[in-house]
């Protein structure tokens, strides 16, 4: 049984005009911002309320700076500058 795809309004994979989000730009690439484990105020922006490190798709950082950010957060936790978990 064949059917005409153009006339079928409930086609399962039909794309409709939608909202496209603007791509997030890495904050650390644009300026001369260094990631430092001692700058706890800056690192807290990249940690969730429960204490987990936020992923790239949420923060918008590039892969290089996300790895450096993760290392800095882990180092700050080890030095007891940041908590491992929030309560």
N, CA, C and O atoms as a Maestro MAE file, in Angstrom:
{
 s_m_m2io_version
 :::
 2.0.0
}

f_m_ct {
 s_m_title
 :::
 protein
 m_atom[348] {
  # First column is atom index #
  i_m_mmod_type
  r_m_x_coord
  r_m_y_coord
  r_m_z_coord
  i_m_residue_number
  s_m_chain_name
  s_m_pdb_residue_name
  s_m_pdb_atom_name
  i_m_atomic_number
  :::
  1 25 0.840 -1.166 0.000 1 A "UNK " " N  " 7
  2 3 0.000 0.000 0.000 1 A "UNK " " CA " 6
  3 2 0.890 1.234 0.000 1 A "UNK " " C  " 6
  4 15 1.636 1.464 0.951 1 A "UNK " " O  " 8
  5 25 0.816 2.004 -1.029 2 A "UNK " " N  " 7
  6 3 1.625 3.210 -1.148 2 A "UNK " " CA " 6
  7 2 0.791 4.427 -0.776 2 A "UNK " " C  " 6
  8 15 -0.432 4.430 -0.916 2 A "UNK " " O  " 8
  9 25 1.467 5.444 -0.306 3 A "UNK " " N  " 7
  10 3 0.773 6.686 0.013 3 A "UNK " " CA " 6
  11 2 1.665 7.854 -0.365 3 A "UNK " " C  " 6
  12 15 2.880 7.712 -0.504 3 A "UNK " " O  " 8
  13 25 1.063 8.967 -0.523 4 A "UNK " " N  " 7
  14 3 1.774 10.169 -0.930 4 A "UNK " " CA " 6
  15 2 2.296 10.886 0.319 4 A "UNK " " C  " 6
  16 15 1.506 11.302 1.166 4 A "UNK " " O  " 8
  17 25 3.597 11.032 0.437 5 A "UNK " " N  " 7
  18 3 4.182 11.622 1.645 5 A "UNK " " CA " 6
  19 2 3.915 13.119 1.771 5 A "UNK " " C  " 6
  20 15 3.835 13.640 2.884 5 A "UNK " " O  " 8
  21 25 3.779 13.810 0.656 6 A "UNK " " N  " 7
  22 3 3.565 15.257 0.720 6 A "UNK " " CA " 6
  23 2 2.210 15.598 1.340 6 A "UNK " " C  " 6
  24 15 2.071 16.612 2.024 6 A "UNK " " O  " 8
  25 25 1.229 14.756 1.100 7 A "UNK " " N  " 7
  26 3 -0.117 15.036 1.586 7 A "UNK " " CA " 6
  27 2 -0.352 14.525 3.000 7 A "UNK " " C  " 6
  28 15 -1.337 14.901 3.635 7 A "UNK " " O  " 8
  29 25 0.502 13.708 3.484 8 A "UNK " " N  " 7
  30 3 0.286 13.121 4.801 8 A "UNK " " CA " 6
  31 2 0.799 14.071 5.876 8 A "UNK " " C  " 6
  32 15 1.993 14.367 5.924 8 A "UNK " " O  " 8
  33 25 -0.084 14.545 6.726 9 A "UNK " " N  " 7
  34 3 0.285 15.548 7.725 9 A "UNK " " CA " 6
  35 2 0.854 14.925 8.991 9 A "UNK " " C  " 6
  36 15 1.555 15.604 9.741 9 A "UNK " " O  " 8
  37 25 0.573 13.655 9.248 10 A "UNK " " N  " 7
  38 3 1.056 13.030 10.474 10 A "UNK " " CA " 6
  39 2 2.238 12.098 10.213 10 A "UNK " " C  " 6
  40 15 2.399 11.089 10.901 10 A "UNK " " O  " 8
  41 25 3.052 12.427 9.237 11 A "UNK " " N  " 7
  42 3 4.245 11.626 8.947 11 A "UNK " " CA " 6
  43 2 5.162 11.654 10.169 11 A "UNK " " C  " 6
  44 15 5.344 12.713 10.768 11 A "UNK " " O  " 8
  45 25 5.737 10.527 10.547 12 A "UNK " " N  " 7
  46 3 6.496 10.465 11.801 12 A "UNK " " CA " 6
  47 2 7.787 11.277 11.799 12 A "UNK " " C  " 6
  48 15 8.216 11.741 12.856 12 A "UNK " " O  " 8
  49 25 8.407 11.457 10.657 13 A "UNK " " N  " 7
  50 3 9.696 12.141 10.637 13 A "UNK " " CA " 6
  51 2 9.624 13.484 9.921 13 A "UNK " " C  " 6
  52 15 10.628 13.952 9.384 13 A "UNK " " O  " 8
  53 25 8.481 14.094 9.907 14 A "UNK " " N  " 7
  54 3 8.317 15.384 9.230 14 A "UNK " " CA " 6
  55 2 8.971 16.470 10.082 14 A "UNK " " C  " 6
  56 15 8.721 16.580 11.283 14 A "UNK " " O  " 8
  57 25 9.806 17.262 9.434 15 A "UNK " " N  " 7
  58 3 10.451 18.368 10.140 15 A "UNK " " CA " 6
  59 2 9.636 19.624 9.908 15 A "UNK " " C  " 6
  60 15 9.213 19.914 8.789 15 A "UNK " " O  " 8
  61 25 9.430 20.339 10.952 16 A "UNK " " N  " 7
  62 3 8.715 21.605 10.861 16 A "UNK " " CA " 6
  63 2 9.670 22.713 11.271 16 A "UNK " " C  " 6
  64 15 10.677 22.468 11.936 16 A "UNK " " O  " 8
  65 25 9.350 23.907 10.877 17 A "UNK " " N  " 7
  66 3 10.182 25.040 11.257 17 A "UNK " " CA " 6
  67 2 10.207 25.166 12.769 17 A "UNK " " C  " 6
  68 15 9.157 25.202 13.412 17 A "UNK " " O  " 8
  69 25 11.379 25.233 13.327 18 A "UNK " " N  " 7
  70 3 11.490 25.284 14.771 18 A "UNK " " CA " 6
  71 2 12.495 26.313 15.228 18 A "UNK " " C  " 6
  72 15 13.065 27.057 14.429 18 A "UNK " " O  " 8
  73 25 12.694 26.337 16.489 19 A "UNK " " N  " 7
  74 3 13.606 27.278 17.115 19 A "UNK " " CA " 6
  75 2 15.008 26.685 17.131 19 A "UNK " " C  " 6
  76 15 15.201 25.563 17.598 19 A "UNK " " O  " 8
  77 25 15.974 27.419 16.632 20 A "UNK " " N  " 7
  78 3 17.364 26.981 16.659 20 A "UNK " " CA " 6
  79 2 18.102 27.808 17.698 20 A "UNK " " C  " 6
  80 15 18.096 29.038 17.644 20 A "UNK " " O  " 8
  81 25 18.733 27.132 18.638 21 A "UNK " " N  " 7
  82 3 19.471 27.839 19.673 21 A "UNK " " CA " 6
  83 2 20.783 28.367 19.127 21 A "UNK " " C  " 6
  84 15 21.393 27.776 18.237 21 A "UNK " " O  " 8
  85 25 21.196 29.482 19.675 22 A "UNK " " N  " 7
  86 3 22.476 30.049 19.301 22 A "UNK " " CA " 6
  87 2 23.575 29.233 19.971 22 A "UNK " " C  " 6
  88 15 23.474 28.897 21.151 22 A "UNK " " O  " 8
  89 25 24.602 28.923 19.232 23 A "UNK " " N  " 7
  90 3 25.690 28.108 19.760 23 A "UNK " " CA " 6
  91 2 26.438 28.866 20.840 23 A "UNK " " C  " 6
  92 15 26.765 30.041 20.674 23 A "UNK " " O  " 8
  93 25 26.709 28.183 21.952 24 A "UNK " " N  " 7
  94 3 27.430 28.807 23.052 24 A "UNK " " CA " 6
  95 2 28.908 28.891 22.704 24 A "UNK " " C  " 6
  96 15 29.460 27.991 22.071 24 A "UNK " " O  " 8
  97 25 29.531 29.962 23.117 25 A "UNK " " N  " 7
  98 3 30.935 30.197 22.816 25 A "UNK " " CA " 6
  99 2 31.734 30.026 24.104 25 A "UNK " " C  " 6
  100 15 31.293 30.433 25.179 25 A "UNK " " O  " 8
  101 25 32.887 29.433 23.986 26 A "UNK " " N  " 7
  102 3 33.746 29.208 25.145 26 A "UNK " " CA " 6
  103 2 34.219 30.549 25.700 26 A "UNK " " C  " 6
  104 15 34.777 31.371 24.973 26 A "UNK " " O  " 8
  105 25 33.991 30.759 26.986 27 A "UNK " " N  " 7
  106 3 34.372 32.015 27.639 27 A "UNK " " CA " 6
  107 2 35.889 32.132 27.719 27 A "UNK " " C  " 6
  108 15 36.433 33.233 27.625 27 A "UNK " " O  " 8
  109 25 36.564 31.023 27.889 28 A "UNK " " N  " 7
  110 3 38.005 31.045 28.091 28 A "UNK " " CA " 6
  111 2 38.771 31.233 26.786 28 A "UNK " " C  " 6
  112 15 39.915 31.685 26.812 28 A "UNK " " O  " 8
  113 25 38.171 30.897 25.646 29 A "UNK " " N  " 7
  114 3 38.841 31.093 24.359 29 A "UNK " " CA " 6
  115 2 38.816 32.556 23.934 29 A "UNK " " C  " 6
  116 15 39.787 33.051 23.361 29 A "UNK " " O  " 8
  117 25 37.728 33.244 24.204 30 A "UNK " " N  " 7
  118 3 37.566 34.610 23.735 30 A "UNK " " CA " 6
  119 2 38.536 35.581 24.379 30 A "UNK " " C  " 6
  120 15 39.134 36.405 23.688 30 A "UNK " " O  " 8
  121 25 38.697 35.500 25.659 31 A "UNK " " N  " 7
  122 3 39.551 36.436 26.380 31 A "UNK " " CA " 6
  123 2 40.794 35.707 26.878 31 A "UNK " " C  " 6
  124 15 40.971 34.508 26.660 31 A "UNK " " O  " 8
  125 25 41.636 36.466 27.546 32 A "UNK " " N  " 7
  126 3 42.834 35.861 28.131 32 A "UNK " " CA " 6
  127 2 42.525 35.456 29.571 32 A "UNK " " C  " 6
  128 15 43.185 35.905 30.508 32 A "UNK " " O  " 8
  129 25 41.513 34.601 29.734 33 A "UNK " " N  " 7
  130 3 41.133 34.112 31.054 33 A "UNK " " CA " 6
  131 2 41.868 32.813 31.332 33 A "UNK " " C  " 6
  132 15 41.768 31.847 30.575 33 A "UNK " " O  " 8
  133 25 42.592 32.808 32.406 34 A "UNK " " N  " 7
  134 3 43.288 31.591 32.802 34 A "UNK " " CA " 6
  135 2 42.420 30.845 33.810 34 A "UNK " " C  " 6
  136 15 41.766 31.457 34.653 34 A "UNK " " O  " 8
  137 25 42.421 29.526 33.715 35 A "UNK " " N  " 7
  138 3 41.684 28.699 34.662 35 A "UNK " " CA " 6
  139 2 42.626 28.398 35.814 35 A "UNK " " C  " 6
  140 15 43.672 27.775 35.633 35 A "UNK " " O  " 8
  141 25 42.239 28.851 37.005 36 A "UNK " " N  " 7
  142 3 43.090 28.696 38.175 36 A "UNK " " CA " 6
  143 2 42.295 27.989 39.265 36 A "UNK " " C  " 6
  144 15 41.146 28.348 39.522 36 A "UNK " " O  " 8
  145 25 42.883 27.002 39.900 37 A "UNK " " N  " 7
  146 3 42.176 26.255 40.932 37 A "UNK " " CA " 6
  147 2 41.927 27.098 42.175 37 A "UNK " " C  " 6
  148 15 41.075 26.750 42.992 37 A "UNK " " O  " 8
  149 25 42.653 28.197 42.334 38 A "UNK " " N  " 7
  150 3 42.470 29.063 43.506 38 A "UNK " " CA " 6
  151 2 41.316 30.048 43.332 38 A "UNK " " C  " 6
  152 15 40.864 30.647 44.308 38 A "UNK " " O  " 8
  153 25 40.839 30.221 42.110 39 A "UNK " " N  " 7
  154 3 39.728 31.131 41.841 39 A "UNK " " CA " 6
  155 2 38.410 30.365 41.998 39 A "UNK " " C  " 6
  156 15 37.806 29.931 41.017 39 A "UNK " " O  " 8
  157 25 37.985 30.213 43.243 40 A "UNK " " N  " 7
  158 3 36.826 29.381 43.551 40 A "UNK " " CA " 6
  159 2 35.535 30.017 43.043 40 A "UNK " " C  " 6
  160 15 34.609 29.303 42.657 40 A "UNK " " O  " 8
  161 25 35.460 31.337 43.039 41 A "UNK " " N  " 7
  162 3 34.245 32.013 42.574 41 A "UNK " " CA " 6
  163 2 33.975 31.699 41.105 41 A "UNK " " C  " 6
  164 15 32.824 31.507 40.715 41 A "UNK " " O  " 8
  165 25 35.014 31.648 40.298 42 A "UNK " " N  " 7
  166 3 34.851 31.328 38.877 42 A "UNK " " CA " 6
  167 2 34.511 29.846 38.692 42 A "UNK " " C  " 6
  168 15 33.707 29.497 37.827 42 A "UNK " " O  " 8
  169 25 35.118 28.982 39.497 43 A "UNK " " N  " 7
  170 3 34.890 27.547 39.357 43 A "UNK " " CA " 6
  171 2 33.485 27.145 39.789 43 A "UNK " " C  " 6
  172 15 32.943 26.170 39.269 43 A "UNK " " O  " 8
  173 25 32.885 27.870 40.722 44 A "UNK " " N  " 7
  174 3 31.545 27.532 41.204 44 A "UNK " " CA " 6
  175 2 30.481 27.659 40.117 44 A "UNK " " C  " 6
  176 15 29.429 27.026 40.205 44 A "UNK " " O  " 8
  177 25 30.745 28.468 39.097 45 A "UNK " " N  " 7
  178 3 29.792 28.614 37.993 45 A "UNK " " CA " 6
  179 2 29.670 27.323 37.187 45 A "UNK " " C  " 6
  180 15 28.669 27.110 36.502 45 A "UNK " " O  " 8
  181 25 30.674 26.473 37.266 46 A "UNK " " N  " 7
  182 3 30.719 25.259 36.460 46 A "UNK " " CA " 6
  183 2 30.446 24.004 37.280 46 A "UNK " " C  " 6
  184 15 30.741 22.893 36.840 46 A "UNK " " O  " 8
  185 25 29.881 24.183 38.477 47 A "UNK " " N  " 7
  186 3 29.521 23.071 39.346 47 A "UNK " " CA " 6
  187 2 28.034 23.191 39.659 47 A "UNK " " C  " 6
  188 15 27.549 24.287 39.940 47 A "UNK " " O  " 8
  189 25 27.305 22.078 39.614 48 A "UNK " " N  " 7
  190 3 25.868 22.107 39.873 48 A "UNK " " CA " 6
  191 2 25.594 22.289 41.362 48 A "UNK " " C  " 6
  192 15 26.514 22.313 42.180 48 A "UNK " " O  " 8
  193 25 24.313 22.417 41.696 49 A "UNK " " N  " 7
  194 3 23.926 22.587 43.094 49 A "UNK " " CA " 6
  195 2 24.261 21.356 43.920 49 A "UNK " " C  " 6
  196 15 24.539 21.458 45.115 49 A "UNK " " O  " 8
  197 25 24.234 20.206 43.289 50 A "UNK " " N  " 7
  198 3 24.555 18.976 44.007 50 A "UNK " " CA " 6
  199 2 26.056 18.709 44.075 50 A "UNK " " C  " 6
  200 15 26.482 17.751 44.721 50 A "UNK " " O  " 8
  201 25 26.864 19.541 43.418 51 A "UNK " " N  " 7
  202 3 28.310 19.399 43.493 51 A "UNK " " CA " 6
  203 2 28.938 18.717 42.295 51 A "UNK " " C  " 6
  204 15 30.148 18.492 42.285 51 A "UNK " " O  " 8
  205 25 28.147 18.381 41.282 52 A "UNK " " N  " 7
  206 3 28.689 17.717 40.100 52 A "UNK " " CA " 6
  207 2 29.221 18.744 39.107 52 A "UNK " " C  " 6
  208 15 28.709 19.860 39.018 52 A "UNK " " O  " 8
  209 25 30.246 18.359 38.369 53 A "UNK " " N  " 7
  210 3 30.809 19.221 37.332 53 A "UNK " " CA " 6
  211 2 29.852 19.212 36.140 53 A "UNK " " C  " 6
  212 15 29.461 18.150 35.657 53 A "UNK " " O  " 8
  213 25 29.479 20.403 35.673 54 A "UNK " " N  " 7
  214 3 28.524 20.516 34.573 54 A "UNK " " CA " 6
  215 2 29.185 20.132 33.251 54 A "UNK " " C  " 6
  216 15 30.362 20.427 33.047 54 A "UNK " " O  " 8
  217 25 28.447 19.477 32.347 55 A "UNK " " N  " 7
  218 3 29.026 19.054 31.067 55 A "UNK " " CA " 6
  219 2 29.178 20.210 30.086 55 A "UNK " " C  " 6
  220 15 28.654 21.303 30.301 55 A "UNK " " O  " 8
  221 25 29.902 19.944 29.012 56 A "UNK " " N  " 7
  222 3 30.179 20.947 27.973 56 A "UNK " " CA " 6
  223 2 28.923 21.471 27.314 56 A "UNK " " C  " 6
  224 15 28.837 22.655 26.990 56 A "UNK " " O  " 8
  225 25 27.955 20.607 27.112 57 A "UNK " " N  " 7
  226 3 26.748 21.035 26.395 57 A "UNK " " CA " 6
  227 2 25.948 22.061 27.184 57 A "UNK " " C  " 6
  228 15 25.144 22.793 26.606 57 A "UNK " " O  " 8
  229 25 26.154 22.125 28.477 58 A "UNK " " N  " 7
  230 3 25.465 23.108 29.311 58 A "UNK " " CA " 6
  231 2 26.320 24.357 29.501 58 A "UNK " " C  " 6
  232 15 25.814 25.474 29.401 58 A "UNK " " O  " 8
  233 25 27.608 24.176 29.772 59 A "UNK " " N  " 7
  234 3 28.467 25.331 30.047 59 A "UNK " " CA " 6
  235 2 28.908 26.045 28.787 59 A "UNK " " C  " 6
  236 15 29.121 27.257 28.813 59 A "UNK " " O  " 8
  237 25 29.052 25.320 27.675 60 A "UNK " " N  " 7
  238 3 29.467 25.941 26.425 60 A "UNK " " CA " 6
  239 2 30.968 26.071 26.266 60 A "UNK " " C  " 6
  240 15 31.424 26.773 25.364 60 A "UNK " " O  " 8
  241 25 31.743 25.425 27.103 61 A "UNK " " N  " 7
  242 3 33.195 25.498 26.977 61 A "UNK " " CA " 6
  243 2 33.676 24.538 25.895 61 A "UNK " " C  " 6
  244 15 32.994 23.566 25.567 61 A "UNK " " O  " 8
  245 25 34.851 24.816 25.346 62 A "UNK " " N  " 7
  246 3 35.429 23.922 24.345 62 A "UNK " " CA " 6
  247 2 36.053 22.720 25.064 62 A "UNK " " C  " 6
  248 15 36.168 22.720 26.290 62 A "UNK " " O  " 8
  249 25 36.447 21.719 24.316 63 A "UNK " " N  " 7
  250 3 36.963 20.479 24.902 63 A "UNK " " CA " 6
  251 2 38.255 20.712 25.680 63 A "UNK " " C  " 6
  252 15 38.454 20.135 26.748 63 A "UNK " " O  " 8
  253 25 39.126 21.555 25.145 64 A "UNK " " N  " 7
  254 3 40.403 21.823 25.807 64 A "UNK " " CA " 6
  255 2 40.189 22.486 27.158 64 A "UNK " " C  " 6
  256 15 40.782 22.080 28.157 64 A "UNK " " O  " 8
  257 25 39.343 23.501 27.185 65 A "UNK " " N  " 7
  258 3 39.117 24.217 28.433 65 A "UNK " " CA " 6
  259 2 38.225 23.435 29.392 65 A "UNK " " C  " 6
  260 15 38.309 23.635 30.604 65 A "UNK " " O  " 8
  261 25 37.375 22.552 28.880 66 A "UNK " " N  " 7
  262 3 36.575 21.710 29.769 66 A "UNK " " CA " 6
  263 2 37.478 20.752 30.538 66 A "UNK " " C  " 6
  264 15 37.255 20.511 31.724 66 A "UNK " " O  " 8
  265 25 38.502 20.202 29.871 67 A "UNK " " N  " 7
  266 3 39.442 19.323 30.575 67 A "UNK " " CA " 6
  267 2 40.228 20.094 31.620 67 A "UNK " " C  " 6
  268 15 40.430 19.602 32.731 67 A "UNK " " O  " 8
  269 25 40.676 21.304 31.278 68 A "UNK " " N  " 7
  270 3 41.413 22.123 32.243 68 A "UNK " " CA " 6
  271 2 40.514 22.531 33.405 68 A "UNK " " C  " 6
  272 15 40.961 22.574 34.552 68 A "UNK " " O  " 8
  273 25 39.261 22.828 33.115 69 A "UNK " " N  " 7
  274 3 38.301 23.213 34.142 69 A "UNK " " CA " 6
  275 2 38.032 22.052 35.094 69 A "UNK " " C  " 6
  276 15 37.959 22.242 36.308 69 A "UNK " " O  " 8
  277 25 37.886 20.859 34.543 70 A "UNK " " N  " 7
  278 3 37.665 19.671 35.366 70 A "UNK " " CA " 6
  279 2 38.856 19.409 36.276 70 A "UNK " " C  " 6
  280 15 38.682 19.091 37.452 70 A "UNK " " O  " 8
  281 25 40.061 19.540 35.740 71 A "UNK " " N  " 7
  282 3 41.263 19.341 36.557 71 A "UNK " " CA " 6
  283 2 41.358 20.385 37.658 71 A "UNK " " C  " 6
  284 15 41.743 20.067 38.783 71 A "UNK " " O  " 8
  285 25 41.010 21.634 37.343 72 A "UNK " " N  " 7
  286 3 41.078 22.704 38.337 72 A "UNK " " CA " 6
  287 2 40.056 22.484 39.450 72 A "UNK " " C  " 6
  288 15 40.354 22.721 40.620 72 A "UNK " " O  " 8
  289 25 38.857 22.035 39.095 73 A "UNK " " N  " 7
  290 3 37.832 21.771 40.108 73 A "UNK " " CA " 6
  291 2 38.256 20.615 40.996 73 A "UNK " " C  " 6
  292 15 38.087 20.674 42.214 73 A "UNK " " O  " 8
  293 25 38.809 19.559 40.395 74 A "UNK " " N  " 7
  294 3 39.267 18.414 41.187 74 A "UNK " " CA " 6
  295 2 40.426 18.803 42.098 74 A "UNK " " C  " 6
  296 15 40.505 18.339 43.236 74 A "UNK " " O  " 8
  297 25 41.319 19.646 41.607 75 A "UNK " " N  " 7
  298 3 42.438 20.111 42.417 75 A "UNK " " CA " 6
  299 2 41.943 20.981 43.576 75 A "UNK " " C  " 6
  300 15 42.437 20.859 44.696 75 A "UNK " " O  " 8
  301 25 40.977 21.852 43.312 76 A "UNK " " N  " 7
  302 3 40.418 22.703 44.367 76 A "UNK " " CA " 6
  303 2 39.692 21.867 45.417 76 A "UNK " " C  " 6
  304 15 39.728 22.196 46.603 76 A "UNK " " O  " 8
  305 25 39.042 20.804 44.996 77 A "UNK " " N  " 7
  306 3 38.394 19.909 45.957 77 A "UNK " " CA " 6
  307 2 39.426 19.200 46.817 77 A "UNK " " C  " 6
  308 15 39.244 19.055 48.026 77 A "UNK " " O  " 8
  309 25 40.501 18.761 46.196 78 A "UNK " " N  " 7
  310 3 41.549 18.058 46.930 78 A "UNK " " CA " 6
  311 2 42.238 18.977 47.942 78 A "UNK " " C  " 6
  312 15 42.627 18.537 49.024 78 A "UNK " " O  " 8
  313 25 42.383 20.247 47.586 79 A "UNK " " N  " 7
  314 3 43.012 21.223 48.482 79 A "UNK " " CA " 6
  315 2 42.020 21.799 49.492 79 A "UNK " " C  " 6
  316 15 42.373 22.694 50.260 79 A "UNK " " O  " 8
  317 25 40.786 21.296 49.502 80 A "UNK " " N  " 7
  318 3 39.716 21.708 50.420 80 A "UNK " " CA " 6
  319 2 39.285 23.155 50.207 80 A "UNK " " C  " 6
  320 15 38.842 23.817 51.145 80 A "UNK " " O  " 8
  321 25 39.412 23.645 48.974 81 A "UNK " " N  " 7
  322 3 38.902 24.972 48.649 81 A "UNK " " CA " 6
  323 2 37.438 24.899 48.214 81 A "UNK " " C  " 6
  324 15 36.690 25.867 48.352 81 A "UNK " " O  " 8
  325 25 37.041 23.742 47.689 82 A "UNK " " N  " 7
  326 3 35.654 23.512 47.277 82 A "UNK " " CA " 6
  327 2 35.179 22.202 47.893 82 A "UNK " " C  " 6
  328 15 35.974 21.286 48.100 82 A "UNK " " O  " 8
  329 25 33.881 22.113 48.185 83 A "UNK " " N  " 7
  330 3 33.364 20.850 48.725 83 A "UNK " " CA " 6
  331 2 33.169 19.813 47.616 83 A "UNK " " C  " 6
  332 15 32.989 20.161 46.449 83 A "UNK " " O  " 8
  333 25 33.206 18.551 47.998 84 A "UNK " " N  " 7
  334 3 32.948 17.487 47.034 84 A "UNK " " CA " 6
  335 2 31.465 17.400 46.709 84 A "UNK " " C  " 6
  336 15 31.089 17.086 45.579 84 A "UNK " " O  " 8
  337 25 30.623 17.678 47.695 85 A "UNK " " N  " 7
  338 3 29.176 17.646 47.474 85 A "UNK " " CA " 6
  339 2 28.521 18.738 48.306 85 A "UNK " " C  " 6
  340 15 29.001 19.106 49.378 85 A "UNK " " O  " 8
  341 25 27.414 19.242 47.782 86 A "UNK " " N  " 7
  342 3 26.636 20.250 48.504 86 A "UNK " " CA " 6
  343 2 25.505 19.538 49.221 86 A "UNK " " C  " 6
  344 15 24.978 18.542 48.725 86 A "UNK " " O  " 8
  345 25 25.143 20.028 50.349 87 A "UNK " " N  " 7
  346 3 24.034 19.402 51.086 87 A "UNK " " CA " 6
  347 2 22.855 20.302 51.138 87 A "UNK " " C  " 6
  348 15 21.830 19.943 51.717 87 A "UNK " " O  " 8
  :::
 }
 m_bond[347] {
  # First column is bond index #
  i_m_from
  i_m_to
  i_m_order
  :::
  1 1 2 1
  2 2 3 1
  3 3 4 2
  4 3 5 1
  5 5 6 1
  6 6 7 1
  7 7 8 2
  8 7 9 1
  9 9 10 1
  10 10 11 1
  11 11 12 2
  12 11 13 1
  13 13 14 1
  14 14 15 1
  15 15 16 2
  16 15 17 1
  17 17 18 1
  18 18 19 1
  19 19 20 2
  20 19 21 1
  21 21 22 1
  22 22 23 1
  23 23 24 2
  24 23 25 1
  25 25 26 1
  26 26 27 1
  27 27 28 2
  28 27 29 1
  29 29 30 1
  30 30 31 1
  31 31 32 2
  32 31 33 1
  33 33 34 1
  34 34 35 1
  35 35 36 2
  36 35 37 1
  37 37 38 1
  38 38 39 1
  39 39 40 2
  40 39 41 1
  41 41 42 1
  42 42 43 1
  43 43 44 2
  44 43 45 1
  45 45 46 1
  46 46 47 1
  47 47 48 2
  48 47 49 1
  49 49 50 1
  50 50 51 1
  51 51 52 2
  52 51 53 1
  53 53 54 1
  54 54 55 1
  55 55 56 2
  56 55 57 1
  57 57 58 1
  58 58 59 1
  59 59 60 2
  60 59 61 1
  61 61 62 1
  62 62 63 1
  63 63 64 2
  64 63 65 1
  65 65 66 1
  66 66 67 1
  67 67 68 2
  68 67 69 1
  69 69 70 1
  70 70 71 1
  71 71 72 2
  72 71 73 1
  73 73 74 1
  74 74 75 1
  75 75 76 2
  76 75 77 1
  77 77 78 1
  78 78 79 1
  79 79 80 2
  80 79 81 1
  81 81 82 1
  82 82 83 1
  83 83 84 2
  84 83 85 1
  85 85 86 1
  86 86 87 1
  87 87 88 2
  88 87 89 1
  89 89 90 1
  90 90 91 1
  91 91 92 2
  92 91 93 1
  93 93 94 1
  94 94 95 1
  95 95 96 2
  96 95 97 1
  97 97 98 1
  98 98 99 1
  99 99 100 2
  100 99 101 1
  101 101 102 1
  102 102 103 1
  103 103 104 2
  104 103 105 1
  105 105 106 1
  106 106 107 1
  107 107 108 2
  108 107 109 1
  109 109 110 1
  110 110 111 1
  111 111 112 2
  112 111 113 1
  113 113 114 1
  114 114 115 1
  115 115 116 2
  116 115 117 1
  117 117 118 1
  118 118 119 1
  119 119 120 2
  120 119 121 1
  121 121 122 1
  122 122 123 1
  123 123 124 2
  124 123 125 1
  125 125 126 1
  126 126 127 1
  127 127 128 2
  128 127 129 1
  129 129 130 1
  130 130 131 1
  131 131 132 2
  132 131 133 1
  133 133 134 1
  134 134 135 1
  135 135 136 2
  136 135 137 1
  137 137 138 1
  138 138 139 1
  139 139 140 2
  140 139 141 1
  141 141 142 1
  142 142 143 1
  143 143 144 2
  144 143 145 1
  145 145 146 1
  146 146 147 1
  147 147 148 2
  148 147 149 1
  149 149 150 1
  150 150 151 1
  151 151 152 2
  152 151 153 1
  153 153 154 1
  154 154 155 1
  155 155 156 2
  156 155 157 1
  157 157 158 1
  158 158 159 1
  159 159 160 2
  160 159 161 1
  161 161 162 1
  162 162 163 1
  163 163 164 2
  164 163 165 1
  165 165 166 1
  166 166 167 1
  167 167 168 2
  168 167 169 1
  169 169 170 1
  170 170 171 1
  171 171 172 2
  172 171 173 1
  173 173 174 1
  174 174 175 1
  175 175 176 2
  176 175 177 1
  177 177 178 1
  178 178 179 1
  179 179 180 2
  180 179 181 1
  181 181 182 1
  182 182 183 1
  183 183 184 2
  184 183 185 1
  185 185 186 1
  186 186 187 1
  187 187 188 2
  188 187 189 1
  189 189 190 1
  190 190 191 1
  191 191 192 2
  192 191 193 1
  193 193 194 1
  194 194 195 1
  195 195 196 2
  196 195 197 1
  197 197 198 1
  198 198 199 1
  199 199 200 2
  200 199 201 1
  201 201 202 1
  202 202 203 1
  203 203 204 2
  204 203 205 1
  205 205 206 1
  206 206 207 1
  207 207 208 2
  208 207 209 1
  209 209 210 1
  210 210 211 1
  211 211 212 2
  212 211 213 1
  213 213 214 1
  214 214 215 1
  215 215 216 2
  216 215 217 1
  217 217 218 1
  218 218 219 1
  219 219 220 2
  220 219 221 1
  221 221 222 1
  222 222 223 1
  223 223 224 2
  224 223 225 1
  225 225 226 1
  226 226 227 1
  227 227 228 2
  228 227 229 1
  229 229 230 1
  230 230 231 1
  231 231 232 2
  232 231 233 1
  233 233 234 1
  234 234 235 1
  235 235 236 2
  236 235 237 1
  237 237 238 1
  238 238 239 1
  239 239 240 2
  240 239 241 1
  241 241 242 1
  242 242 243 1
  243 243 244 2
  244 243 245 1
  245 245 246 1
  246 246 247 1
  247 247 248 2
  248 247 249 1
  249 249 250 1
  250 250 251 1
  251 251 252 2
  252 251 253 1
  253 253 254 1
  254 254 255 1
  255 255 256 2
  256 255 257 1
  257 257 258 1
  258 258 259 1
  259 259 260 2
  260 259 261 1
  261 261 262 1
  262 262 263 1
  263 263 264 2
  264 263 265 1
  265 265 266 1
  266 266 267 1
  267 267 268 2
  268 267 269 1
  269 269 270 1
  270 270 271 1
  271 271 272 2
  272 271 273 1
  273 273 274 1
  274 274 275 1
  275 275 276 2
  276 275 277 1
  277 277 278 1
  278 278 279 1
  279 279 280 2
  280 279 281 1
  281 281 282 1
  282 282 283 1
  283 283 284 2
  284 283 285 1
  285 285 286 1
  286 286 287 1
  287 287 288 2
  288 287 289 1
  289 289 290 1
  290 290 291 1
  291 291 292 2
  292 291 293 1
  293 293 294 1
  294 294 295 1
  295 295 296 2
  296 295 297 1
  297 297 298 1
  298 298 299 1
  299 299 300 2
  300 299 301 1
  301 301 302 1
  302 302 303 1
  303 303 304 2
  304 303 305 1
  305 305 306 1
  306 306 307 1
  307 307 308 2
  308 307 309 1
  309 309 310 1
  310 310 311 1
  311 311 312 2
  312 311 313 1
  313 313 314 1
  314 314 315 1
  315 315 316 2
  316 315 317 1
  317 317 318 1
  318 318 319 1
  319 319 320 2
  320 319 321 1
  321 321 322 1
  322 322 323 1
  323 323 324 2
  324 323 325 1
  325 325 326 1
  326 326 327 1
  327 327 328 2
  328 327 329 1
  329 329 330 1
  330 330 331 1
  331 331 332 2
  332 331 333 1
  333 333 334 1
  334 334 335 1
  335 335 336 2
  336 335 337 1
  337 337 338 1
  338 338 339 1
  339 339 340 2
  340 339 341 1
  341 341 342 1
  342 342 343 1
  343 343 344 2
  344 343 345 1
  345 345 346 1
  346 346 347 1
  347 347 348 2
  :::
 }
}
